[in-house]
């Protein structure tokens, strides 16, 4: 045995790793087969220690053993290492950004105190509520107020989903089309939407509520009200997503509604 050769235990202790790790590196081809002593013990020469030291140092960059093997086997190891580390740096920066977002959301949760409030407090990338508000407000304050009261919670949920890139343009055109539809019957719509809002405060057997529902069933205004829940098919937005928007709008309104409001919506959406 050469004086400089070390056993696997001694090599591991010098490098701050375990003998098991050294054997694993050898199995992966990161380290050549070691010499053996007369008694069969693995022996490690200085060049083996330097190679092991390189493996350990590269692991400190967060590189995988597969990446380390690629670097060490290359004839231009420094060039290859630079490329690997540049990619690693990009990945780390993306991970840091992702972790910061998680941290912000956790802090936000502790501020608001509940999951439901957290969801509503998160700003969405785009607000259909703002578009409807800005389009209708200069024309009819009253209609703007009642429509946003009824639809705002639902529209905010719709905005939070992942839609195609034409979503913003679609809402601008839809708001303009809606304005032309509802303005001729502005005051009737305001009255009926105010009744819809009031239904949330009334009991199912309330006589006034039942009278309103009976009147709605006979009144052709329900066809105009139905148009407020219709989504046009426009060339700036996939037709399938327009249909999906309409379905979700109705489902979410129904989900948010009281028992009387649900009856109102069913009657409204009935094609008869």
C-alpha positions as a printed NumPy array, in Angstrom:
array([[  0.   ,   0.   ,   0.   ],
       [  1.353,   3.408,  -0.951],
       [  1.769,   5.763,   1.966],
       [ -0.602,   8.396,   0.4  ],
       [ -3.414,   5.941,  -0.322],
       [ -6.393,   6.211,   2.017],
       [ -9.154,   3.83 ,   2.936],
       [-12.723,   4.682,   1.973],
       [-13.458,   5.693,   5.574],
       [-10.495,   8.05 ,   5.706],
       [-11.354,   9.586,   2.315],
       [-14.963,  10.088,   3.322],
       [-13.96 ,  11.784,   6.575],
       [-11.601,  14.185,   4.796],
       [-14.311,  15.19 ,   2.296],
       [-17.16 ,  15.417,   4.78 ],
       [-19.221,  12.721,   3.065],
       [-20.085,   9.1  ,   3.775],
       [-18.454,   5.928,   2.454],
       [-21.867,   5.059,   0.997],
       [-21.76 ,   8.258,  -1.085],
       [-18.326,   7.355,  -2.45 ],
       [-19.524,   3.887,  -3.443],
       [-22.568,   5.503,  -5.129],
       [-20.343,   7.881,  -7.129],
       [-18.322,   4.902,  -8.3  ],
       [-21.442,   2.981,  -9.388],
       [-22.533,   6.011, -11.474],
       [-19.142,   6.214, -13.177],
       [-18.049,   9.464, -11.531],
       [-15.061,   7.692, -10.013],
       [-12.867,   4.932, -11.456],
       [-12.637,   1.61 ,  -9.712],
       [-10.265,   1.992,  -6.773],
       [ -7.201,  -0.071,  -6.064],
       [ -7.512,  -2.719,  -3.404],
       [ -5.262,  -3.512,  -0.433],
       [ -3.983,  -6.978,   0.303],
       [ -7.052,  -7.45 ,   2.495],
       [ -9.48 ,  -6.201,  -0.155],
       [-10.046,  -2.69 ,   1.197],
       [-10.68 ,   0.129,  -1.272],
       [ -7.763,   2.513,  -1.56 ],
       [ -7.911,   6.1  ,  -2.765],
       [ -4.958,   8.005,  -4.178],
       [ -4.608,  11.82 ,  -4.2  ],
       [ -6.065,  12.065,  -7.724],
       [ -9.126,  10.169,  -6.503],
       [ -9.497,  12.604,  -3.628],
       [ -9.265,  15.574,  -6.006],
       [-11.925,  14.044,  -8.239],
       [-14.189,  13.386,  -5.259],
       [-13.583,  16.937,  -4.073],
       [-14.718,  18.238,  -7.492],
       [-17.914,  16.183,  -7.257],
       [-18.673,  17.562,  -3.79 ],
       [-17.972,  21.157,  -4.86 ],
       [-20.198,  20.861,  -7.925],
       [-22.969,  19.456,  -5.746],
       [-22.793,  22.692,  -3.755],
       [-24.096,  24.462,  -6.892],
       [-27.182,  22.278,  -6.708],
       [-26.194,  20.241,  -9.765],
       [-27.427,  16.695, -10.198],
       [-24.944,  13.84 , -10.36 ],
       [-25.885,  13.38 , -14.014],
       [-24.946,  17.004, -14.75 ],
       [-21.718,  16.625, -12.773],
       [-20.78 ,  13.538, -14.776],
       [-21.344,  15.461, -18.027],
       [-19.058,  18.264, -16.825],
       [-16.276,  15.999, -15.561],
       [-16.238,  13.814, -18.686],
       [-16.017,  16.779, -21.056],
       [-12.747,  17.803, -22.693],
       [-13.837,  21.42 , -22.129],
       [-15.166,  21.055, -18.611],
       [-15.004,  24.785, -17.777],
       [-17.036,  25.735, -20.872],
       [-19.593,  23.017, -20.205],
       [-19.781,  23.978, -16.527],
       [-20.407,  27.623, -17.421],
       [-23.337,  26.641, -19.641],
       [-24.788,  24.315, -16.992],
       [-24.464,  26.985, -14.298],
       [-26.094,  29.65 , -16.481],
       [-29.114,  27.396, -16.942],
       [-29.05 ,  26.605, -13.241],
       [-28.999,  30.32 , -12.416],
       [-32.048,  30.937, -14.638],
       [-33.906,  28.089, -12.938],
       [-33.019,  29.434,  -9.49 ],
       [-34.222,  32.946, -10.373],
       [-37.542,  31.515, -11.581],
       [-37.818,  29.455,  -8.398],
       [-37.079,  32.498,  -6.227],
       [-39.826,  34.441,  -8.022],
       [-42.246,  31.565,  -7.5  ],
       [-41.36 ,  31.297,  -3.805],
       [-41.76 ,  35.056,  -3.349],
       [-45.259,  34.78 ,  -4.841],
       [-46.068,  31.995,  -2.389],
       [-44.701,  34.114,   0.46 ],
       [-46.828,  37.082,  -0.635],
       [-49.961,  34.918,  -0.803],
       [-49.269,  33.472,   2.649],
       [-48.793,  36.982,   4.081],
       [-51.986,  38.072,   2.332],
       [-53.865,  35.176,   3.879],
       [-52.713,  36.126,   7.392],
       [-53.879,  39.695,   6.732],
       [-57.39 ,  38.835,   5.52 ],
       [-57.929,  35.822,   7.769],
       [-59.99 ,  33.519,   5.526],
       [-59.779,  31.721,   2.202],
       [-62.957,  33.286,   0.796],
       [-61.782,  36.818,   1.552],
       [-58.362,  35.986,   0.179],
       [-59.841,  34.938,  -3.168],
       [-61.922,  38.09 ,  -3.473],
       [-59.022,  40.322,  -2.478],
       [-56.668,  39.007,  -5.145],
       [-56.583,  41.415,  -8.11 ],
       [-57.345,  39.726, -11.432],
       [-55.447,  40.413, -14.624],
       [-58.506,  42.055, -16.159],
       [-61.826,  43.425, -14.921],
       [-64.994,  42.949, -16.979],
       [-66.844,  44.801, -14.186],
       [-64.816,  47.933, -14.925],
       [-65.591,  47.724, -18.635],
       [-69.352,  47.422, -18.069],
       [-69.229,  50.175, -15.481],
       [-67.246,  52.553, -17.698],
       [-69.442,  51.825, -20.735],
       [-72.822,  52.207, -19.009],
       [-72.028,  54.907, -16.442],
       [-71.976,  57.883, -18.857],
       [-75.361,  56.768, -20.24 ],
       [-77.313,  55.528, -17.212],
       [-76.217,  55.805, -13.587],
       [-79.197,  53.861, -12.311],
       [-78.791,  50.923, -14.662],
       [-75.04 ,  50.815, -14.018],
       [-75.562,  50.632, -10.259],
       [-78.116,  47.809, -10.279],
       [-76.298,  45.762, -12.93 ],
       [-72.966,  45.933, -11.11 ],
       [-74.683,  45.068,  -7.808],
       [-76.197,  41.939,  -9.377],
       [-73.3  ,  40.831, -11.552],
       [-70.083,  42.059,  -9.932],
       [-69.394,  39.027,  -7.645],
       [-69.981,  36.669, -10.571],
       [-67.964,  38.657, -13.1  ],
       [-64.993,  38.786, -10.746],
       [-65.031,  35.004, -10.58 ],
       [-65.236,  34.784, -14.361],
       [-62.271,  37.132, -14.73 ],
       [-60.152,  34.877, -12.515],
       [-60.334,  31.97 , -14.994],
       [-57.911,  31.433, -17.858],
       [-59.487,  32.725, -21.06 ],
       [-58.133,  33.283, -24.569],
       [-56.155,  36.408, -25.407],
       [-59.201,  38.138, -26.916],
       [-61.031,  38.218, -23.573],
       [-60.467,  41.942, -22.93 ],
       [-61.533,  43.067, -26.421],
       [-64.526,  40.743, -26.199],
       [-65.799,  42.481, -23.068],
       [-65.491,  45.937, -24.62 ],
       [-67.56 ,  44.861, -27.623],
       [-70.045,  42.96 , -25.479],
       [-70.56 ,  45.973, -23.222],
       [-71.23 ,  48.191, -26.254],
       [-73.717,  45.683, -27.681],
       [-75.43 ,  45.336, -24.307],
       [-75.838,  49.106, -24.056],
       [-77.741,  49.263, -27.339],
       [-80.004,  46.409, -26.228],
       [-80.96 ,  47.674, -22.781],
       [-81.203,  51.438, -23.216],
       [-84.648,  51.434, -24.9  ],
       [-86.084,  49.695, -21.815],
       [-83.721,  51.269, -19.283],
       [-86.282,  52.155, -16.6  ],
       [-88.113,  48.836, -16.799],
       [-84.845,  46.985, -16.396],
       [-83.821,  49.094, -13.418],
       [-87.149,  48.33 , -11.737],
       [-86.919,  44.589, -12.294],
       [-83.268,  44.352, -11.283],
       [-84.067,  46.251,  -8.094],
       [-86.807,  43.695,  -7.416],
       [-84.303,  40.894,  -8.024],
       [-81.969,  42.463,  -5.442],
       [-84.84 ,  42.834,  -2.962],
       [-85.731,  39.147,  -3.317],
       [-82.586,  38.249,  -1.398],
       [-84.085,  39.888,   1.711],
       [-87.571,  38.315,   1.507],
       [-88.91 ,  34.98 ,   2.757],
       [-90.081,  32.383,   0.19 ],
       [-93.727,  32.781,   1.214],
       [-93.655,  36.594,   1.09 ],
       [-96.749,  37.833,  -0.778],
       [-94.931,  40.687,  -2.493],
       [-92.226,  38.336,  -3.732],
       [-94.793,  35.879,  -5.092],
       [-96.624,  38.737,  -6.822],
       [-93.417,  39.859,  -8.53 ],
       [-92.643,  36.337,  -9.734],
       [-96.191,  35.906, -11.052],
       [-95.914,  39.228, -12.873],
       [-92.535,  38.288, -14.338],
       [-94.005,  35.081, -15.732],
       [-96.633,  37.102, -17.617],
       [-94.409,  40.033, -18.57 ],
       [-92.407,  40.059, -21.798],
       [-89.692,  42.016, -19.944],
       [-88.154,  38.692, -19.016],
       [-86.983,  38.285, -22.624],
       [-85.109,  41.592, -22.367],
       [-83.707,  40.617, -18.974],
       [-82.542,  37.354, -20.49 ],
       [-80.485,  39.326, -23.005],
       [-78.418,  40.704, -20.123],
       [-77.187,  37.142, -19.562],
       [-76.52 ,  36.381, -23.226],
       [-73.   ,  36.46 , -24.608],
       [-72.627,  37.3  , -28.297],
       [-70.378,  35.346, -30.64 ],
       [-67.653,  37.717, -31.861],
       [-64.693,  37.151, -34.145],
       [-62.225,  38.379, -31.48 ],
       [-62.998,  35.493, -29.133],
       [-63.561,  31.734, -29.663],
       [-67.254,  30.875, -30.   ],
       [-66.867,  27.901, -27.669],
       [-65.613,  30.211, -24.93 ],
       [-68.528,  32.611, -25.445],
       [-70.879,  29.699, -24.805],
       [-68.838,  28.673, -21.779],
       [-68.969,  32.234, -20.412],
       [-72.746,  32.287, -20.714],
       [-73.158,  28.934, -19.007],
       [-70.839,  29.908, -16.169],
       [-72.517,  33.282, -15.75 ],
       [-75.919,  31.638, -15.27 ],
       [-74.541,  28.896, -13.008],
       [-72.701,  31.354, -10.782],
       [-75.689,  33.687, -10.504],
       [-77.83 ,  30.728,  -9.521],
       [-75.235,  29.577,  -6.992],
       [-75.077,  33.035,  -5.376],
       [-78.842,  33.559,  -5.378],
       [-81.355,  33.159,  -2.567],
       [-84.256,  30.716,  -2.997],
       [-86.48 ,  33.447,  -4.477],
       [-83.697,  34.705,  -6.72 ],
       [-83.179,  31.151,  -7.996],
       [-86.898,  31.002,  -8.887],
       [-86.518,  34.35 , -10.649],
       [-83.559,  33.072, -12.697],
       [-85.249,  29.813, -13.648],
       [-88.252,  31.777, -14.879],
       [-85.976,  34.196, -16.693],
       [-84.06 ,  31.487, -18.51 ],
       [-87.147,  29.443, -19.394],
       [-87.551,  29.676, -23.167],
       [-91.351,  29.579, -22.976]])
